[in-house]
Amino acid sequence: MKKEKYVLQDTEQPDIDKLDCKDFKINFQRAILLSLLESHKLTPSQFEACMDKVVQKYF
């Protein structure tokens, strides 16, 4: 039996650097900071300070 190979063609890759993706970037960075907070590598005040900087970066 011959193996079939499927190749995806003509797909447009999303441009994550667009300003339209700022919500994605903010939430992604927030998730990382939350994981650091939950593993006790950040204090709550450090988390808040980092989140303030992240939000300021995109607004």
Number of C-alpha atoms within 10 A of each C-alpha: 3 4 5 6 6 6 6 6 6 6 6 6 6 8 9 11 9 8 11 10 13 16 12 12 17 15 14 12 16 17 12 11 19 17 13 14 16 12 10 10 13 16 13 13 10 13 17 13 11 16 18 11 11 16 16 9 10 12 6
